Amino acid sequence: MNRMNLKLHSLTALGLVSMIATTLGFSISAVQSQSVRTVQIDGSSTVFPVTEAVAEEFQKAQRGVRVTVGVSGTGGGFKKFCRGETDISGASRPILQKEMDECKAAGIRYLELPVAYDALTVVVNRQNNWANNLTVAELKKIWEPAAQGKVTNWNQVRAGFPNAPLKLFGPGADSGTFDYFTEAIVGKSKSSRGDFTASEDDNVLVQGVARDRNALGYFGFAYYAENTDKLKAVSINGVAPSVRTVENGTYNPLSRPIFIYVSSKSIDKPEVKQFVDFYLRNGAKLSKEVGYVGLPASAYTTAQSFVNTKRFGTVFGGKEAVGVKIADMLARQAKD
């Protein structure tokens, strides 16, 4: 039987089951909801690749659990999380004070679990043969609010760059990557020029830069790693983004931890606890597979102890964590 016939037979069988269920006075969706437990996740597009990979492997190992992974950006994900709409929120920066306040008002506490490190990556088109390296000062010159409508040509960034229009692509305002980049490069979170193509979907940014020789954009390393045939990574202050430069702390200030936050109202659900345990057991391997830097084994052990003892809260005090090295983060956790 070919795939199309198999699909038609499956649909016929489903229709028959649905008819019988309706005759007996209940819906097939009700039957399905009783047999399938769901873990609901939303948040960062940066964290999405590793969470999606974990979800796929978990669902193979744990039948009867469905894991949904949405992408609303870190800020958008926290809005849903603090309204109690999701079990887990992916975040490419620590939870901020206003989000902490919103969660507290709703009676939601949370486990803050680092799952990997990312090298936030500045990219250009593969045909760009001039911007192989940029300084932090040059990036600030491009992205600060004062640049809007004024810094519009590559030759304004550095003498010797071509007389070519500067086309910019970056995450939207709900993105934790936008928050982190503006804090690290401009000096203030969300402080940015507004005349660029913005999207919460990193794949939109990838395609935008890939189609324009004069484009520049930024997003998580995993999206660059998947598109090296279309994009070039720009070194920052002479240091290229890589696993090695993240691990040795030289890729600064754009190295950053990425997180999942687990709701106190969900962690007692068996399916959520099982998923989180699976995530921490497999996070290092799957992070590397999608292009991020896995944490040391001790970090996942520490995170697991937080889950087991239900240690709620954040160690970042509601602030950004620019330039935090892996060792520093672990030490900060150990002291809290």
Buried (B, 14 or more C-beta within 10 A) or exposed (E): EEEEEEEEEEEEEEEEEBEEBEEEEEEBEEEEEEEEBBBBBBBBBBBBBBBBBBBEBBBEEBEEBBBEBBBBBBBBBBBBBBEBBBBBBBBBBBBBEEBBEBBEEEEBBBBBBBBBBBBBBBBBBBEBEBBEEBBBEBBBBBBBEEBBEEBEBBEBBEEEBBEEEBBBBBBBBBBBBBBBBBBBBBEEBEBBBEEBBBBBBBBBBBBBBBEBBBBBBBBBBBBBBBBEEBBBBBBBBEBBBBBEBBBEBBBBBBBBBBBBBBBBBBBEBEBBBBBBBBBBEBBBEBBBBBBBBBBEEEBBEBBBEBBEEEBBBBBBEEBBBBBBBBEEBBEEBEEE
